[in-house]
Amino acid sequence: MTERRAIWALLALNFFMADFQAGIGPFLGVFLQQHGWQSGLIGTALTIGGVAGLLATAPAGALVDWSSDKRMLIVFAGLATCAASALVLVSQDFWMVAFSQAATALSAAALGPAIVGMTLGIVRQEGFGRQNGLNQALNHAGNVVGAALSGWLGLKFGFVAIFALAAAFGVLSIASVLLIPARSIDNAAARGLEGEDTNAGVSGFRVLLTCRPLLTLGVALLAFHLGNAAMLPLFGMAVVSAGKGDPASFVALTVIVAQGTMVLASLIAMRAAERTGYWTILLVSFLALPLRGYIAAHAIDYWGVYPVQILDGVGAGLQSVAVPGLVARLLDGTGRINVGQGAALTAQGVGAALSPIVGGWIAQAYGYPACFLALGVLSVVSIVAWVADKRELDAACGPHGAVANPTP
């Protein structure tokens, strides 16, 4: 009964945290644009926040591994995210916005590994693949609901209502995590160890540098997110600036289409991982970005949101299941699973942090079509790295049940 209650509360947490985890997310660009900001300055502010977050991801993972109360980590991170988002309403001064984004990113750095750690602690390694897939499906579903409500509230009451909705989802997330019984979380299993002692058998941090599949994954993720992260807010800004859509409702639609696709993609990835493993899943996710960039460059119109954001959903949805699952398998037995999750998030964060400033200035100098083409091409690096190291990755990315240990 305790485990069942914990799993239902965990699913509720993943649903509600979706709308507040990144503050107001893609709505921020349009919000600042309406307050006189240009794309280059918006990209710079977002990049400052992203850099602060990526510096914290690996230490946050280590904190999750060390902590014996992962629920409180999520509570504190949730409160900080809500407070940071509210700052943007108080002032649209550049440094205030940059500080807000940095605080949001720092909080998000702890949320990802904490959710993974709690999930491992509740269902153990053997149940992680399936539970993580369900977590991600509920998280994407929460994004769909949150975006739909944000679009409607923004259209009716303005951007203040969008901030209020994010805060409400934050409160519900905190309530959900507190419903998870503390005794249902095995802190040794949560970091990839067996037995009661959460410190016995812990590997050194060097394991992150000697695990070749993990390094290849990091390179591929960095290149992918360098091209992918800025495309959604820039596409929304391109369509709105062309007079093709209402700011709040159009941005909401971009999120709904992408996140709706991610629900299906995450469930497909969960099933595919059990049958064929992770290599093909991740290759398909990398292949989606060049096509997305090409379509975005030639479809700056209201209808373009559908193909552009469906492809976003395919790439991000597959990765949301495959990346945590693969890292958990690679580092099982080391006691460093959540540090590894933080390292993977760091690789994603480096790309995502640089993406807005790269995309923003390209858009400002050469226009949105050239920007989307340039961002799409960056994923070629991911594809080359992933295919070139296929032999090494095959053993690590096999179906669930195969043994995958870090390279000594």
HELIX and SHEET records of a PDB file:
HELIX    1   1 THR A    2  MET A   17  1                                  16    
HELIX    2   2 PHE A   27  GLN A   33  1                                   7    
HELIX    3   3 SER A   39  TRP A   66  1                                  28    
HELIX    4   4 LYS A   70  VAL A   90  1                                  21    
HELIX    5   5 PHE A   94  PHE A  157  1                                  64    
HELIX    6   6 PHE A  159  LEU A  178  1                                  20    
HELIX    7   7 ALA A  182  SER A  184  5                                   3    
HELIX    8   8 ALA A  189  ARG A  191  5                                   3    
HELIX    9   9 VAL A  207  THR A  210  1                                   4    
HELIX   10  10 ARG A  212  ASN A  228  1                                  17    
HELIX   11  11 MET A  231  SER A  241  1                                  11    
HELIX   12  12 PRO A  247  ARG A  275  1                                  29    
HELIX   13  13 TRP A  279  HIS A  298  1                                  20    
HELIX   14  14 TYR A  302  GLY A  304  5                                   3    
HELIX   15  15 VAL A  305  LEU A  330  1                                  26    
HELIX   16  16 ILE A  337  TYR A  366  1                                  30    
HELIX   17  17 TYR A  368  VAL A  377  1                                  10    
HELIX   18  18 SER A  379  ALA A  388  1                                  10    
HELIX   19  19 LYS A  390  ALA A  396  1                                   7    
END                                                                             
